[in-house]
Amino acid sequence: MAAAVLRNATEVNRSDLRQNQSRWLKKARGPHVLLIKANDAEEEKVILDRQYFDEIHKRLGSLVETLEIAMDRKMFNQILAAADTLEENLRLGNLHSLEDAFAED
């Protein structure tokens, strides 16, 4: 995801952004990011679409949760043990689909 953000960046300098703000802001749609250049890299800014930001934020949250689980050795081992049991039950046909489990009679 991070690499995709960098590949889709359109660069603009501050004065051009001020003069043509509407035109430049329209370019920050979906995965297309607007990078506002500055003389000092610490002063550079990024503009991105709110929906795209929400998607990045959601994915980042999922990654953090996954890392937290993977770092909890006890929980991770329990998940691995359960996965083996689930695979065996799936092969034996002992599991039901969600549609079967929640079907209305």
Secondary structure in CASP SS format (residue, H / E / C, confidence):
PFRMAT SS
TARGET T0000
AUTHOR 0000-0000-0000
METHOD secondary structure of the structure
MODEL  1
M C 1.00
A H 1.00
A H 1.00
A H 1.00
V H 1.00
L H 1.00
R H 1.00
N C 1.00
A E 1.00
T E 1.00
E E 1.00
V E 1.00
N E 1.00
R H 1.00
S H 1.00
D H 1.00
L H 1.00
R H 1.00
Q H 1.00
N C 1.00
Q H 1.00
S H 1.00
R H 1.00
W H 1.00
L H 1.00
K H 1.00
K C 1.00
A C 1.00
R C 1.00
G C 1.00
P C 1.00
H C 1.00
V E 1.00
L E 1.00
L E 1.00
I E 1.00
K E 1.00
A C 1.00
N C 1.00
D C 1.00
A H 1.00
E H 1.00
E H 1.00
E C 1.00
K E 1.00
V E 1.00
I E 1.00
L C 1.00
D C 1.00
R H 1.00
Q H 1.00
Y H 1.00
F H 1.00
D H 1.00
E H 1.00
I H 1.00
H H 1.00
K H 1.00
R H 1.00
L H 1.00
G H 1.00
S H 1.00
L H 1.00
V H 1.00
E H 1.00
T H 1.00
L H 1.00
E H 1.00
I H 1.00
A H 1.00
M H 1.00
D C 1.00
R H 1.00
K H 1.00
M H 1.00
F H 1.00
N H 1.00
Q H 1.00
I H 1.00
L H 1.00
A H 1.00
A H 1.00
A H 1.00
D H 1.00
T H 1.00
L H 1.00
E H 1.00
E H 1.00
N H 1.00
L H 1.00
R H 1.00
L H 1.00
G C 1.00
N C 1.00
L C 1.00
H C 1.00
S C 1.00
L H 1.00
E H 1.00
D H 1.00
A H 1.00
F C 1.00
A C 1.00
E C 1.00
D C 1.00
END
